[in-house]
């Protein structure tokens, strides 16, 4: 099958979150199953810097947008990709510093509606065989709101490819105004409750839901949650009425990149057969990033790790409230990494300043440090208020780092609580809390610290965690079945 996989970010070219990881790993796994998969994304400045052998393979003149721009399709190469990557190039829209969605000050780009309208229109033209000679998609796989208009644009073609739309996080709906809709010269027929209109404005994510042939989301539990008012962000009615075409498929992880036995970012490799020395050496390396001398007591104490966006969704507020209490009650230490809300960045830095020998932080993101935190920590903090799938808990399990998670979304589908019965049955691989509040987190952290002292049981939990199969092979086969 010819599959056109569209995303606004793809690791290692550009990444702000889990979408970037998925957009790299899923096409790669599908290619391994014998499919012709073309990955397509905008030609951001940072992406062009990383690619080689750029070649123009198509031109388009958009009839939409404020300026109805000329758009180029580029073919590019990168060492991480077996096949060329396709880039939608319009310098006025994508050649700028900052992230794919915001400037260096964290403010959304003023023309995001224009940028992702043009991207979506161009992808639809390519998918329908109007740009690249002798190539037309059988399936177009569009991801999140930035690609939401792709199924809508394809709706104007009679002999169109099948349209799959994946929700990675329903909280981000791509909401814009009626005035922007009109200024973009989008089809009047779209403006209805059965189209893109959403409470007086228009939603690109809703367009993906309304015009796709199949909807997927990134875990079975999240597929159920988003059909309820608590998680639906106003889309629950739409999703409930289209439940017949909604499927939850758990994301996988790239087990070649995230493998403690060969991870190129780790100073020390280890396997399930030799967990303890490997993790201890990596813990020493991780703490040495922050301390001149790492004592034996620190190596023996439980180390909590965190790698996340610093937002309330991720439970950062309850983590930072719980840390001072646990520091008094135990010998536990903390390594906190992330960026996001400026307030939470200050709170994390304040904790580091108050407890310089026990709380360590890295404001920002480093791929190397993220891998080292996973390998060097004993316990991983991920008490999200909602989590469509989550990848870090799967990275943690792969590295024998037991996660503390909330019973929601993909966390519920991957982590089995270390209850007495689950430990006895040999199923437990982490810690589950049923509410996302400070008291629940504290009691769960204390439970983890107590169990950490029981070395044989802890080792058994680590081995169970590392036995889990979170490869993309399983997920890719489910997507391929859906395509077919």
DANOR-V468110 format. One record per residue. N is the residue number from 1. D_CENTER is the distance of its C-alpha to the mean C-alpha in whole Angstrom. Layout:
BEGIN
N,D_CENTER / N,D_CENTER
END
This chain:
BEGIN
1,26 / 2,25 / 3,21 / 4,20 / 5,16 / 6,15 / 7,12 / 8,12 / 9,10 / 10,10 / 11,10 / 12,13 / 13,15 / 14,12 / 15,9 / 16,8 / 17,4 / 18,1 / 19,4 / 20,6 / 21,6 / 22,7 / 23,9 / 24,11 / 25,11 / 26,12 / 27,15 / 28,16 / 29,17 / 30,18 / 31,21 / 32,22 / 33,23 / 34,25 / 35,23 / 36,24 / 37,20 / 38,20 / 39,17 / 40,17 / 41,16 / 42,18 / 43,20 / 44,19 / 45,22 / 46,19 / 47,18 / 48,22 / 49,23 / 50,21 / 51,22 / 52,26 / 53,29 / 54,28 / 55,30 / 56,30 / 57,30 / 58,31 / 59,31 / 60,31 / 61,33 / 62,31 / 63,33 / 64,30 / 65,29 / 66,31 / 67,33 / 68,32 / 69,31 / 70,31 / 71,28 / 72,28 / 73,26 / 74,26 / 75,25 / 76,24 / 77,23 / 78,21 / 79,22 / 80,19 / 81,19 / 82,22 / 83,23 / 84,23 / 85,20 / 86,21 / 87,21 / 88,22 / 89,24 / 90,26 / 91,27 / 92,28 / 93,24 / 94,22 / 95,24 / 96,23 / 97,22 / 98,19 / 99,15 / 100,15 / 101,15 / 102,17 / 103,20 / 104,21 / 105,22 / 106,19 / 107,21 / 108,19 / 109,21 / 110,24 / 111,24 / 112,20 / 113,22 / 114,24 / 115,21 / 116,19 / 117,22 / 118,24 / 119,21 / 120,21 / 121,24 / 122,24 / 123,22 / 124,24 / 125,27 / 126,26 / 127,25 / 128,28 / 129,30 / 130,32 / 131,30 / 132,30 / 133,34 / 134,34 / 135,30 / 136,28 / 137,25 / 138,26 / 139,22 / 140,20 / 141,16 / 142,15 / 143,11 / 144,11 / 145,14 / 146,14 / 147,16 / 148,17 / 149,21 / 150,21 / 151,22 / 152,24 / 153,26 / 154,26 / 155,28 / 156,31 / 157,31 / 158,34 / 159,33 / 160,29 / 161,26 / 162,24 / 163,21 / 164,18 / 165,16 / 166,12 / 167,11 / 168,7 / 169,9 / 170,12 / 171,13 / 172,13 / 173,16 / 174,17 / 175,20 / 176,23 / 177,27 / 178,30 / 179,31 / 180,28 / 181,28 / 182,32 / 183,32 / 184,29 / 185,32 / 186,30 / 187,32 / 188,34 / 189,33 / 190,30 / 191,31 / 192,31 / 193,30 / 194,29 / 195,27 / 196,25 / 197,27 / 198,25 / 199,28 / 200,30 / 201,27 / 202,25 / 203,21 / 204,19 / 205,17 / 206,20 / 207,21 / 208,19 / 209,20 / 210,23 / 211,24 / 212,22 / 213,23 / 214,21 / 215,17 / 216,15 / 217,12 / 218,10 / 219,12 / 220,16 / 221,16 / 222,14 / 223,16 / 224,19 / 225,18 / 226,17 / 227,21 / 228,22 / 229,23 / 230,21 / 231,18 / 232,19 / 233,19 / 234,22 / 235,21 / 236,22 / 237,25 / 238,24 / 239,21 / 240,24 / 241,27 / 242,24 / 243,23 / 244,25 / 245,23 / 246,19 / 247,18 / 248,15 / 249,14 / 250,12 / 251,9 / 252,11 / 253,10 / 254,13 / 255,16 / 256,18 / 257,15 / 258,15 / 259,18 / 260,21 / 261,24 / 262,23 / 263,20 / 264,21 / 265,20 / 266,22 / 267,26 / 268,26 / 269,25 / 270,26 / 271,26 / 272,26 / 273,30 / 274,30 / 275,27 / 276,29 / 277,31 / 278,27 / 279,25 / 280,28 / 281,29 / 282,25 / 283,26 / 284,29 / 285,27 / 286,24 / 287,27 / 288,29 / 289,26 / 290,28 / 291,31 / 292,34 / 293,35 / 294,33 / 295,36 / 296,36 / 297,36 / 298,32 / 299,31 / 300,32 / 301,31 / 302,27 / 303,25 / 304,22 / 305,18 / 306,15 / 307,12 / 308,11 / 309,11 / 310,14 / 311,15 / 312,16 / 313,14 / 314,13 / 315,16 / 316,17 / 317,21 / 318,22 / 319,21 / 320,23 / 321,26 / 322,26 / 323,26 / 324,29 / 325,31 / 326,29 / 327,31 / 328,34 / 329,34 / 330,33 / 331,32 / 332,29 / 333,27 / 334,23 / 335,21 / 336,19 / 337,16 / 338,14 / 339,15 / 340,15 / 341,18 / 342,21 / 343,23 / 344,20 / 345,21 / 346,24 / 347,24 / 348,22 / 349,25 / 350,28 / 351,27 / 352,27 / 353,30 / 354,32 / 355,31 / 356,31 / 357,32 / 358,29 / 359,26 / 360,24 / 361,22 / 362,20 / 363,19 / 364,16 / 365,14 / 366,15 / 367,14 / 368,17 / 369,17 / 370,14 / 371,16 / 372,19 / 373,18 / 374,16 / 375,20 / 376,22 / 377,21 / 378,23 / 379,21 / 380,17 / 381,16 / 382,14 / 383,16 / 384,13 / 385,16 / 386,13 / 387,10 / 388,9 / 389,8 / 390,7 / 391,7 / 392,9 / 393,12 / 394,12 / 395,12 / 396,15 / 397,17 / 398,17 / 399,18 / 400,21 / 401,19 / 402,20 / 403,17 / 404,18 / 405,16 / 406,17 / 407,18 / 408,16 / 409,13 / 410,11 / 411,13 / 412,16 / 413,16 / 414,15 / 415,17 / 416,21 / 417,23 / 418,26 / 419,29 / 420,32 / 421,32 / 422,29 / 423,30 / 424,33 / 425,31 / 426,29 / 427,26 / 428,25 / 429,22 / 430,21 / 431,21 / 432,21 / 433,22 / 434,23 / 435,22 / 436,20 / 437,23 / 438,25 / 439,28 / 440,25 / 441,23 / 442,26 / 443,28 / 444,25 / 445,25 / 446,29 / 447,29 / 448,26 / 449,29 / 450,32 / 451,30 / 452,29 / 453,33 / 454,34 / 455,33 / 456,34 / 457,32 / 458,29 / 459,29 / 460,29 / 461,26 / 462,24 / 463,26 / 464,24 / 465,21 / 466,21 / 467,23 / 468,20 / 469,18 / 470,15 / 471,15 / 472,14 / 473,18 / 474,18 / 475,15 / 476,16 / 477,20 / 478,19 / 479,17 / 480,21 / 481,23 / 482,21 / 483,22 / 484,25
END
